[in-house]
Amino acid sequence: MSGIQNLFSGMRTSASGLSAERTRIDVIAENIANARTTRTPEGGPYRRKVVMFEPILQESLSGQEVHAGVNISKVVADMSSAFERVLDPGHPDADPDGFVEYPNVNTVLEMADLITAMRAYEANLTAQENFVRMAERALELAR
């Protein structure tokens, strides 16, 4: 690969990371916004969502697969954790025993995930900015 192809490859990799982390931030924000939603159109409380990433593989000149970024494979409902059951007989969604099921969203963990996603987004943005500066510098040298 020539230098300019490497530069654009790096830009594409960073751009894929920016896009993936932006989706992750949006899903985390949706989880936090629905942390107390006890009734959804599907029925029952809101279920936390998780973003699943997958690598983008590309064949190099040597014939080996190399990572060329990341892609969102899917956004799935978190089925691994149970809903929180709280005794609240006056709540409109209480069962006959007075318990209400609340979403399986832990806002403290969501905030930690949000900080991680924001840091990853910032790192990809910094890399992207550096690629642009390198391209500008290469053009200056070529004059």
BATI-406951 format. One line per field, with one value per residue (C-alpha): z, y, x; residue number from 1. Coordinates in Angstrom, 2 decimals. Example, Ala and Ser with C-alpha at 12.3 -4.5 7.8 and 13.67 -1.06 7.14 Angstrom:
! residues 2
c3	[7.80/7.14] .
c2	[-4.50/-1.06] .
c1	[12.30/13.67] .
num	[1/2] .
END
This chain:
! residues 143
c3	[0.00/-0.79/1.86/0.68/0.69/4.25/5.20/3.78/5.30/8.71/8.14/7.23/10.34/12.58/10.84/11.44/15.12/15.32/13.80/16.03/19.23/18.27/17.97/21.33/22.94/21.49/22.82/26.28/26.31/25.38/28.25/30.75/29.47/29.95/33.30/34.99/32.07/33.34/30.27/26.62/23.42/23.37/26.88/30.17/31.25/29.02/28.48/28.38/24.95/24.15/21.00/19.45/17.45/14.80/13.09/9.48/7.85/4.71/2.72/2.65/-0.30/1.39/1.34/5.10/6.69/8.61/10.79/8.93/11.51/13.37/12.43/14.39/13.93/15.86/18.83/21.10/24.24/27.38/28.40/30.92/33.76/35.41/35.88/39.27/41.34/43.75/46.17/45.17/45.46/44.35/41.02/37.97/36.70/40.01/39.88/42.22/44.96/44.67/42.91/39.94/37.49/36.58/33.70/33.99/33.59/36.19/35.69/37.43/35.00/32.07/33.06/33.27/29.81/28.54/29.78/28.11/24.83/24.94/25.51/22.59/20.41/21.40/20.66/17.17/16.58/17.61/15.26/12.44/13.06/13.00/9.65/8.24/9.54/8.02/4.65/4.79/5.66/2.78/0.36/1.63/1.10/-2.41/-3.56] .
c2	[0.00/3.45/6.14/7.94/4.69/4.04/7.53/7.05/3.57/5.09/7.78/5.15/3.13/6.18/7.15/3.68/4.00/7.43/6.07/2.99/4.94/7.50/4.68/3.31/6.76/7.05/3.60/4.38/7.66/5.74/3.30/6.12/7.94/4.79/3.70/4.04/3.12/0.40/0.08/-0.19/-0.78/-4.34/-4.89/-4.91/-2.67/-1.26/-3.72/-2.38/-2.42/-3.29/-2.49/-5.37/-4.51/-6.59/-5.98/-4.88/-7.19/-6.37/-8.42/-6.96/-7.17/-10.15/-11.98/-11.81/-10.35/-7.16/-5.12/-2.07/-0.66/-1.62/-2.01/-2.30/-5.87/-5.30/-3.67/-6.32/-6.40/-7.37/-10.66/-11.53/-9.37/-9.50/-6.70/-5.01/-5.84/-3.12/-3.17/-0.23/-1.18/2.29/2.16/1.69/-1.18/-3.08/-6.76/-8.27/-8.61/-4.90/-5.41/-3.33/-4.51/-1.78/-1.92/-3.79/-0.49/0.38/4.11/4.01/1.33/3.18/6.37/4.43/2.97/6.45/7.84/4.94/5.49/9.23/8.62/6.18/8.70/11.44/9.14/8.39/12.08/12.96/10.28/11.63/15.17/13.89/12.16/15.45/17.32/14.69/15.02/18.82/18.54/16.08/18.50/21.34/19.25/18.30/21.92] .
c1	[0.00/1.27/1.50/-1.61/-3.61/-2.42/-3.50/-7.00/-7.20/-6.44/-9.06/-11.67/-10.78/-11.18/-14.41/-15.86/-14.93/-16.58/-19.78/-19.85/-19.20/-21.85/-24.39/-23.24/-23.66/-27.17/-28.17/-26.76/-28.70/-31.87/-31.22/-30.78/-33.87/-35.96/-34.50/-37.92/-40.22/-42.53/-44.74/-43.68/-45.67/-44.26/-45.62/-43.78/-40.95/-38.24/-35.38/-31.82/-30.17/-26.57/-24.55/-22.63/-19.50/-17.78/-14.44/-14.28/-11.76/-9.87/-7.39/-3.90/-1.51/0.15/-3.18/-3.77/-6.88/-6.27/-8.61/-9.86/-12.24/-15.34/-18.98/-22.21/-23.40/-26.63/-28.30/-29.80/-31.91/-30.00/-31.57/-28.84/-30.15/-33.55/-36.03/-36.02/-39.12/-40.23/-43.16/-45.36/-49.06/-50.23/-48.40/-50.68/-48.48/-48.40/-49.25/-51.92/-49.27/-48.34/-44.99/-43.87/-41.22/-38.72/-36.23/-32.96/-31.07/-28.43/-27.81/-24.42/-23.17/-24.73/-22.90/-19.62/-20.30/-21.14/-17.82/-15.98/-17.84/-17.16/-13.44/-13.32/-15.17/-12.70/-9.73/-11.09/-11.74/-8.18/-6.83/-8.99/-7.73/-4.14/-4.73/-6.04/-2.97/-0.67/-2.45/-2.18/1.51/2.10/0.43/2.61/5.74/4.64/4.53] .
num	[1/2/3/4/5/6/7/8/9/10/11/12/13/14/15/16/17/18/19/20/21/22/23/24/25/26/27/28/29/30/31/32/33/34/35/36/37/38/39/40/41/42/43/44/45/46/47/48/49/50/51/52/53/54/55/56/57/58/59/60/61/62/63/64/65/66/67/68/69/70/71/72/73/74/75/76/77/78/79/80/81/82/83/84/85/86/87/88/89/90/91/92/93/94/95/96/97/98/99/100/101/102/103/104/105/106/107/108/109/110/111/112/113/114/115/116/117/118/119/120/121/122/123/124/125/126/127/128/129/130/131/132/133/134/135/136/137/138/139/140/141/142/143] .
END
